């Protein structure tokens, strides 16, 4: 039996939180890469940031329907 605090809604919220946190971290990584002149890495971090943001938005929609 799952603990009262861990259920599908908790799991969804956790994934949304971590995707949002990853998106914010990428913001710093993009800046760092740009400062180093590593445009290829900056582009990669931008792609990761965009994917994380898409996951956040999808998760928020799911949360609206679940809560």
Secondary structure, DSSP 8 states (H G I E B T S, - for coil): ---TT-SHHHHHHHHHHHHHHHHHHHHHHHHHHHHTT-HHHHHHHHHHHHHHHHHHHHHHHHHHHH-
